[in-house]
Amino acid sequence: MIEKKLKRYIYAPETSLHRVLGDLYRKAVTICLVVDSKKKLLGIVTITDLKQAIFKGVDPNTPVHTIMNTTFVSAEVGTSLTKLRRLAMGKTKYKTGIFEKIPILDQHSTLKGLYILPGSQEELRRTVLVTGGAGYVGSHVCRLLLKKGYKVVVLDKLLFGNAGIRDLLKHKNFKLIKGDISNISTLISAVQQADAVIHLAGIVGDPASALNPLHTMEQNHFATKAFIDVCKHYQIARFVFASSCSVYGANPGLLKEESDLRPVSLYAQSKRYSEFVLLREADDNFHPIILRFGTLYGLSPRMRFDLVVNTMTAHAHSRKIIMVDGGGQWRPLLHVEDAAAACVAALETPLQKVSGQIFNVGDTQENYQIQDIAKAVQGHLPGTHIHQQDTVKDRRDYKVSFNKINHRMGWRISRTLTEGIAEIVTTLRKGQFKQWDDKRYNNYLMLRSVLEDIP
């Protein structure tokens, strides 16, 4: 390895655990090489060593040399690639398995290079905590993370059951913690197992959020504040937060991330509050990334039929009628699988491009008026009657630009509205959701039934 690349692994003995861990996450590497002023290698510290020390109560400001491993496998300058590979594969007197990374030293123990086993994961492959991982978006996020080789820990109270993740429960890299994010001890247990967070949990949607305002603020805002504190204490560097374009409320023009926020619901207001706290708490070791999702639609292992596209399609298929409230309001539409892909993109994009940033998630061409969504559904289900009402119960009206996420992350949608409608129609025709109006597919109805049961 050339000297310039080697520098990213090197730290002085007095560097704090807090600083080293934050740097390793930022650089996405797994090992710290502790050297003195003459570049003599004193010890090695892995990201696991750092996290375990902090979990055990070691002060994060403690110098890294106090926890470094001074017994390590190394090779001399000039060692053949064949022998380096044998060392990396663990064929040494040390019985600790595969090493993957072997420091190369001269006769004075001066660090000269680092051999990385071909095919090994040089960059950090993390364990990701997904709150709400059994939900509409979360069930897709979990599958995508597992497919990409991550380990996944889900924290979910399973209000809607485990259908979204049932097939994942026996996966070797998947773990479920059944619990509420507002329970601090449960939250701490989950965070201790993670290297990064995708925070999806909470009460979702305007009608559900309005049922019990205090409960909504507890779940959507106060729990997020506590979550941030726990993550900062346990040195979680990357925190991806699912917000919503609903924060724009009723707003004219093509809206960008810096546009005025005019929330018209408690749900949107709770997201706005959480965004503010996240950005306020950002620092060199805590990097929030805020994703404002467009209006979601599409199939999911934990299906919802309380979303405008999904609801219209189900009504058109089973009842041959679509009720349109107003019709002129704009909505930016986003397929649920694309929402999941954006979460993973935020996890993998270099921190310098996304840290402390807000991103609208969607595509500018996928802004639709409600009446045009109804017409698109009608096009897939001929014979459907559209009944347009003059009253406007939902005052949200916003058209959104998505140039920032396209340019900063290089992210693009993979599904369009017409494709999403077609897949739902196909599934309905197969009889998969014969009881699509059941409460388990509706956030409002399910939460109302739960709240009614609470004494």
C-alpha positions as CSV (number, residue, x, y, z in Angstrom):
1,M,0.0,0.0,0.0
2,I,1.4,3.4,-1.0
3,E,2.2,5.9,1.8
4,K,-0.6,8.3,1.0
5,K,-3.3,5.6,1.5
6,L,-1.5,4.3,4.6
7,K,-2.1,7.7,6.4
8,R,-5.8,7.1,6.7
9,Y,-5.1,4.3,9.2
10,I,-2.5,6.0,11.3
11,Y,-3.1,7.7,14.7
12,A,-1.0,9.0,17.5
13,P,-1.1,7.3,20.9
14,E,-2.8,10.2,22.6
15,T,-5.7,10.5,20.2
16,S,-9.0,10.0,22.0
17,L,-11.3,7.0,21.5
18,H,-14.0,9.4,20.5
19,R,-11.9,10.9,17.8
20,V,-10.6,7.6,16.4
21,L,-14.0,6.0,16.3
22,G,-15.6,9.0,14.6
23,D,-12.8,9.0,12.0
24,L,-13.0,5.3,11.3
25,Y,-16.7,5.7,10.6
26,R,-16.2,8.7,8.4
27,K,-13.4,7.0,6.4
28,A,-15.4,3.7,6.5
29,V,-12.4,1.6,7.6
30,T,-12.1,-0.9,10.4
31,I,-8.6,-0.6,11.8
32,C,-6.5,2.0,13.6
33,L,-2.7,1.7,13.5
34,V,-1.1,3.4,16.6
35,V,2.4,4.8,15.9
36,D,4.8,7.1,17.7
37,S,6.5,10.2,16.4
38,K,9.0,8.0,14.5
39,K,6.2,5.9,12.9
40,K,7.1,2.9,15.0
41,L,4.0,0.7,15.3
42,L,2.9,0.5,18.9
43,G,-0.4,-1.4,18.6
44,I,-3.5,-2.0,16.7
45,V,-7.1,-1.1,17.5
46,T,-10.2,-2.3,15.6
47,I,-13.5,-0.6,15.5
48,T,-14.9,-3.4,17.6
49,D,-12.3,-2.8,20.3
50,L,-13.3,0.9,20.4
51,K,-17.0,0.2,20.7
52,Q,-16.6,-2.5,23.3
53,A,-14.5,-0.2,25.4
54,I,-17.1,2.6,25.3
55,F,-19.9,0.1,26.0
56,K,-18.0,-1.0,29.1
57,G,-17.9,2.5,30.4
58,V,-14.5,3.7,29.3
59,D,-14.4,7.5,29.0
60,P,-14.5,8.3,25.3
61,N,-11.8,10.9,25.9
62,T,-9.4,8.2,27.0
63,P,-6.2,8.0,24.8
64,V,-6.4,5.2,22.2
65,H,-3.1,3.6,23.4
66,T,-4.7,2.5,26.6
67,I,-6.8,-0.1,24.8
68,M,-4.6,-1.0,21.8
69,N,-3.5,-4.6,21.1
70,T,0.2,-4.8,21.4
71,T,0.4,-8.5,20.3
72,F,-0.3,-8.5,16.6
73,V,0.7,-10.3,13.4
74,S,3.1,-8.3,11.2
75,A,5.4,-9.0,8.3
76,E,8.9,-7.7,7.3
77,V,9.5,-5.5,4.3
78,G,10.2,-7.7,1.4
79,T,7.9,-10.6,2.5
80,S,6.5,-12.4,-0.5
81,L,2.8,-12.1,-1.5
82,T,2.4,-15.8,-0.9
83,K,3.6,-15.6,2.6
84,L,1.6,-12.4,3.3
85,R,-1.5,-14.2,2.1
86,R,-0.7,-17.2,4.4
87,L,-0.3,-14.8,7.4
88,A,-3.6,-13.0,6.5
89,M,-5.4,-16.3,6.3
90,G,-4.4,-17.0,9.9
91,K,-1.7,-19.6,9.3
92,T,0.5,-18.4,12.1
93,K,1.2,-19.3,15.7
94,Y,-1.6,-17.0,16.8
95,K,-4.9,-18.9,17.0
96,T,-7.2,-16.0,16.2
97,G,-8.4,-16.8,12.7
98,I,-8.3,-14.7,9.6
99,F,-6.5,-11.3,10.0
100,E,-7.1,-9.9,6.6
101,K,-4.9,-6.9,7.3
102,I,-1.1,-7.3,8.0
103,P,1.1,-4.3,8.9
104,I,4.5,-4.4,7.1
105,L,7.4,-3.2,9.2
106,D,11.2,-2.7,8.8
107,Q,13.8,-4.0,11.2
108,H,13.1,-1.1,13.5
109,S,9.4,-1.8,13.7
110,T,8.7,1.3,11.6
111,L,5.4,1.0,9.7
112,K,6.0,0.8,6.0
113,G,2.8,-0.6,4.6
114,L,-0.4,-2.5,5.1
115,Y,-1.2,-5.7,3.3
116,I,-4.9,-6.3,2.7
117,L,-6.1,-9.8,1.9
118,P,-7.5,-9.8,-1.7
119,G,-11.3,-10.3,-1.6
120,S,-11.6,-9.0,2.0
121,Q,-13.8,-6.1,2.9
122,E,-11.4,-3.2,3.2
123,E,-14.2,-0.8,3.9
124,L,-16.5,-1.1,6.9
125,R,-19.4,-3.4,6.5
126,R,-21.7,-2.4,9.3
127,T,-24.5,-3.6,11.5
128,V,-27.4,-1.4,10.9
129,L,-30.2,-0.7,13.4
130,V,-33.5,-0.2,11.6
131,T,-36.3,1.1,13.8
132,G,-39.7,0.3,12.4
133,G,-38.0,-2.4,10.3
134,A,-41.1,-4.5,10.1
135,G,-43.1,-1.7,8.6
136,Y,-44.1,-0.5,5.1
137,V,-40.7,1.0,4.2
138,G,-38.6,-0.9,6.8
139,S,-39.4,-4.4,5.5
140,H,-37.9,-3.3,2.1
141,V,-34.9,-1.6,3.8
142,C,-34.1,-4.8,5.7
143,R,-34.2,-7.0,2.6
144,L,-32.0,-4.6,0.6
145,L,-29.4,-4.3,3.5
146,L,-29.2,-8.1,3.8
147,K,-28.8,-8.5,0.1
148,K,-25.9,-6.1,0.2
149,G,-24.2,-8.0,3.0
150,Y,-25.0,-5.9,6.0
151,K,-26.1,-7.3,9.4
152,V,-29.5,-5.9,10.4
153,V,-31.0,-5.4,13.9
154,V,-34.7,-4.4,13.8
155,L,-36.4,-2.6,16.7
156,D,-40.1,-2.7,16.2
157,K,-43.1,-3.1,18.5
158,L,-44.9,-5.1,15.8
159,L,-48.2,-3.2,16.0
160,F,-49.1,-4.6,12.6
161,G,-47.6,-8.1,13.3
162,N,-44.4,-9.6,11.8
163,A,-45.6,-10.2,8.3
164,G,-43.2,-7.7,6.9
165,I,-40.1,-9.6,8.2
166,R,-41.4,-13.1,9.0
167,D,-39.3,-14.7,6.2
168,L,-36.2,-12.9,7.6
169,L,-36.3,-14.2,11.1
170,K,-34.0,-17.2,10.5
171,H,-31.5,-15.2,8.4
172,K,-28.1,-15.5,9.9
173,N,-27.5,-11.7,9.7
174,F,-30.9,-10.6,11.0
175,K,-32.0,-10.0,14.5
176,L,-35.4,-8.7,15.8
177,I,-35.8,-6.8,19.1
178,K,-39.5,-6.5,19.8
179,G,-39.9,-3.2,21.7
180,D,-40.9,0.4,21.7
181,I,-38.4,3.2,20.8
182,S,-39.8,5.2,23.7
183,N,-38.5,2.6,26.1
184,I,-34.9,3.8,27.0
185,S,-33.6,0.5,28.2
186,T,-34.8,-1.3,25.0
187,L,-33.3,1.5,22.9
188,I,-29.9,1.3,24.6
189,S,-29.8,-2.5,24.1
190,A,-30.5,-2.0,20.4
191,V,-28.1,0.8,19.8
192,Q,-25.2,-1.1,21.5
193,Q,-25.4,-3.6,18.7
194,A,-25.2,-1.2,15.9
195,D,-22.8,0.9,13.8
196,A,-25.3,3.0,12.0
197,V,-29.0,3.8,12.3
198,I,-32.0,4.1,9.9
199,H,-34.8,5.6,11.9
200,L,-38.2,4.8,10.4
201,A,-40.3,4.1,13.6
202,G,-43.1,6.3,14.7
203,I,-46.8,7.1,14.0
204,V,-47.1,7.7,10.3
205,G,-49.8,9.6,8.5
206,D,-52.0,12.6,9.2
207,P,-55.1,10.8,10.4
208,A,-53.2,8.3,12.7
209,S,-51.2,11.1,14.2
210,A,-54.3,13.2,15.0
211,L,-55.9,10.4,17.1
212,N,-53.8,11.1,20.2
213,P,-51.6,14.2,19.9
214,L,-49.6,13.5,23.1
215,H,-48.9,9.9,22.1
216,T,-47.9,11.2,18.6
217,M,-45.4,13.7,20.1
218,E,-44.0,11.0,22.4
219,Q,-43.4,8.5,19.6
220,N,-42.4,10.9,16.8
221,H,-40.5,13.7,18.6
222,F,-39.6,13.0,22.2
223,A,-38.5,9.4,21.4
224,T,-36.3,10.8,18.6
225,K,-34.7,13.2,21.0
226,A,-33.8,10.4,23.4
227,F,-32.7,8.3,20.5
228,I,-30.2,11.0,19.5
229,D,-28.8,11.2,23.0
230,V,-28.3,7.4,23.2
231,C,-26.6,7.3,19.7
232,K,-24.2,10.1,20.6
233,H,-23.3,8.5,23.9
234,Y,-22.5,5.2,22.1
235,Q,-20.7,6.8,19.2
236,I,-23.1,6.1,16.4
237,A,-21.8,8.2,13.6
238,R,-24.4,7.9,10.8
239,F,-28.1,8.5,11.6
240,V,-30.5,8.3,8.6
241,F,-33.9,9.9,9.5
242,A,-37.1,9.3,7.6
243,S,-38.9,12.6,7.3
244,S,-41.7,13.7,4.9
245,C,-42.4,16.2,2.2
246,S,-45.5,16.8,4.2
247,V,-43.5,19.4,6.1
248,Y,-44.0,21.7,3.1
249,G,-47.8,21.7,3.8
250,A,-49.7,24.1,1.4
251,N,-46.9,25.8,-0.5
252,P,-46.8,27.3,-4.0
253,G,-44.0,26.8,-6.5
254,L,-41.4,24.0,-7.0
255,L,-40.1,23.4,-3.5
256,K,-36.5,22.8,-2.6
257,E,-34.9,21.7,0.6
258,E,-34.4,25.2,1.7
259,S,-38.0,26.3,0.9
260,D,-40.2,27.6,3.7
261,L,-41.9,24.9,5.8
262,R,-45.7,25.2,6.3
263,P,-46.9,22.0,8.0
264,V,-50.7,21.7,8.3
265,S,-50.8,18.6,10.4
266,L,-49.4,17.3,13.7
267,Y,-47.6,14.5,11.8
268,A,-45.7,17.0,9.6
269,Q,-45.0,19.3,12.6
270,S,-43.5,16.3,14.5
271,K,-41.2,15.6,11.6
272,R,-40.2,19.3,11.5
273,Y,-39.3,19.3,15.2
274,S,-37.2,16.2,14.8
275,E,-35.4,17.6,11.8
276,F,-34.5,20.7,13.9
277,V,-33.1,18.7,16.8
278,L,-31.1,16.4,14.6
279,L,-29.4,19.2,12.7
280,R,-28.8,21.1,16.0
281,E,-27.0,18.0,17.5
282,A,-24.8,17.4,14.4
283,D,-21.0,17.4,15.1
284,D,-17.8,15.8,14.0
285,N,-18.9,12.4,15.4
286,F,-22.7,12.5,14.8
287,H,-23.8,12.8,11.2
288,P,-27.6,13.1,10.7
289,I,-29.0,12.6,7.2
290,I,-32.6,13.7,6.7
291,L,-34.7,12.1,3.9
292,R,-38.0,13.9,3.1
293,F,-40.0,11.1,1.4
294,G,-42.6,11.9,-1.2
295,T,-46.0,10.4,-1.0
296,L,-45.4,6.6,-0.9
297,Y,-47.2,3.9,-2.8
298,G,-46.5,0.4,-4.1
299,L,-46.4,-3.2,-2.8
300,S,-44.7,-4.1,0.4
301,P,-44.4,-7.2,2.6
302,R,-46.2,-5.0,5.2
303,M,-48.8,-3.7,2.9
304,R,-50.8,-0.4,3.4
305,F,-54.1,0.6,1.7
306,D,-54.3,4.0,3.4
307,L,-52.1,5.7,0.8
308,V,-53.6,7.7,-2.0
309,V,-52.4,5.5,-5.0
310,N,-52.9,2.2,-3.2
311,T,-56.3,3.2,-1.9
312,M,-57.5,4.5,-5.3
313,T,-56.3,1.3,-7.0
314,A,-58.1,-0.9,-4.5
315,H,-61.3,1.0,-4.7
316,A,-61.2,1.0,-8.5
317,H,-60.5,-2.7,-8.7
318,S,-63.2,-3.8,-6.2
319,R,-65.9,-1.1,-6.3
320,K,-65.3,0.5,-9.8
321,I,-65.3,4.0,-8.2
322,I,-62.7,6.5,-7.1
323,M,-63.6,9.3,-4.7
324,V,-61.5,12.4,-5.3
325,D,-61.3,15.1,-2.6
326,G,-60.7,18.3,-4.4
327,G,-58.3,17.1,-7.1
328,G,-56.1,20.0,-7.8
329,Q,-53.6,19.4,-5.0
330,W,-50.1,18.4,-5.9
331,R,-48.3,15.3,-4.5
332,P,-44.8,14.1,-5.3
333,L,-45.0,10.3,-5.6
334,L,-42.4,7.8,-4.5
335,H,-42.5,4.0,-4.8
336,V,-41.8,2.3,-1.4
337,E,-38.9,0.3,-2.9
338,D,-37.3,3.6,-4.0
339,A,-37.7,5.0,-0.5
340,A,-35.8,2.0,0.9
341,A,-33.1,2.4,-1.8
342,A,-32.7,6.0,-0.8
343,C,-32.2,5.0,2.9
344,V,-29.3,2.6,1.8
345,A,-27.9,5.3,-0.5
346,A,-27.7,7.7,2.4
347,L,-25.9,5.0,4.4
348,E,-23.3,4.4,1.7
349,T,-22.7,7.9,0.2
350,P,-19.4,9.4,1.6
351,L,-20.2,11.5,4.7
352,Q,-18.7,14.7,3.3
353,K,-21.6,14.7,0.7
354,V,-24.5,14.0,3.1
355,S,-23.6,14.8,6.7
356,G,-26.1,17.3,8.2
357,Q,-28.0,17.5,4.9
358,I,-31.7,17.3,4.0
359,F,-32.7,15.6,0.8
360,N,-36.1,15.5,-0.9
361,V,-36.6,11.9,-2.0
362,G,-38.4,11.3,-5.3
363,D,-38.3,12.5,-8.9
364,T,-39.4,15.9,-10.2
365,Q,-41.3,14.2,-13.1
366,E,-43.4,12.2,-10.6
367,N,-45.2,15.3,-9.2
368,Y,-49.0,14.7,-9.8
369,Q,-52.2,16.4,-9.1
370,I,-54.7,14.1,-7.2
371,Q,-57.1,14.2,-10.1
372,D,-54.4,12.9,-12.4
373,I,-53.5,10.1,-10.1
374,A,-57.2,9.0,-10.3
375,K,-57.1,9.2,-14.1
376,A,-53.9,7.0,-14.1
377,V,-55.6,4.4,-12.0
378,Q,-58.7,4.6,-14.3
379,G,-56.4,3.9,-17.3
380,H,-55.4,0.6,-15.8
381,L,-59.0,-0.4,-14.7
382,P,-61.4,0.7,-17.5
383,G,-65.0,1.1,-16.4
384,T,-64.0,2.9,-13.2
385,H,-66.0,6.0,-12.4
386,I,-64.2,9.0,-10.9
387,H,-66.4,11.0,-8.5
388,Q,-64.9,14.4,-7.8
389,Q,-66.0,16.3,-4.7
390,D,-65.7,20.0,-4.3
391,T,-64.8,19.9,-0.7
392,V,-61.1,19.8,0.2
393,K,-60.5,17.9,3.5
394,D,-56.7,17.5,3.0
395,R,-55.2,20.9,2.6
396,R,-51.7,19.7,1.7
397,D,-50.6,20.9,-1.7
398,Y,-46.9,20.9,-2.7
399,K,-44.8,20.2,-5.8
400,V,-41.2,19.3,-5.1
401,S,-37.8,19.4,-6.7
402,F,-35.5,16.4,-6.3
403,N,-32.3,17.7,-8.0
404,K,-30.3,17.7,-4.8
405,I,-30.5,14.0,-4.2
406,N,-29.9,13.3,-7.9
407,H,-26.7,15.3,-8.0
408,R,-25.3,14.9,-4.5
409,M,-25.9,11.1,-4.1
410,G,-26.3,10.1,-7.7
411,W,-29.6,8.5,-6.7
412,R,-32.5,8.0,-9.1
413,I,-35.9,6.4,-8.8
414,S,-36.5,3.0,-10.4
415,R,-40.3,2.9,-10.5
416,T,-42.9,5.2,-11.9
417,L,-46.6,5.8,-11.0
418,T,-47.9,3.7,-13.9
419,E,-45.6,0.8,-13.0
420,G,-46.7,0.9,-9.4
421,I,-50.4,0.9,-10.3
422,A,-49.9,-2.0,-12.6
423,E,-48.2,-4.2,-10.0
424,I,-50.9,-3.5,-7.4
425,V,-53.6,-4.3,-10.0
426,T,-51.9,-7.6,-10.9
427,T,-51.7,-8.5,-7.2
428,L,-55.3,-7.6,-6.5
429,R,-56.5,-9.7,-9.5
430,K,-54.6,-12.7,-8.1
431,G,-56.7,-12.3,-5.0
432,Q,-53.8,-11.7,-2.6
433,F,-55.6,-8.8,-0.8
434,K,-59.2,-9.9,-0.7
435,Q,-59.7,-8.0,2.6
436,W,-57.7,-4.9,1.6
437,D,-59.9,-2.7,3.7
438,D,-59.1,-4.6,6.9
439,K,-57.5,-2.5,9.7
440,R,-54.2,-4.3,9.5
441,Y,-53.6,-2.5,6.2
442,N,-54.5,0.9,7.6
443,N,-52.4,2.9,10.1
444,Y,-55.3,5.0,11.3
445,L,-57.7,2.1,11.9
446,M,-55.1,-0.1,13.6
447,L,-53.9,2.6,15.9
448,R,-57.4,3.6,16.8
449,S,-58.3,0.1,17.8
450,V,-55.1,-0.1,20.0
451,L,-55.8,3.2,21.7
452,E,-59.4,2.2,22.3
453,D,-58.1,-0.8,24.2
454,I,-55.9,1.2,26.5
455,P,-57.7,1.9,29.8
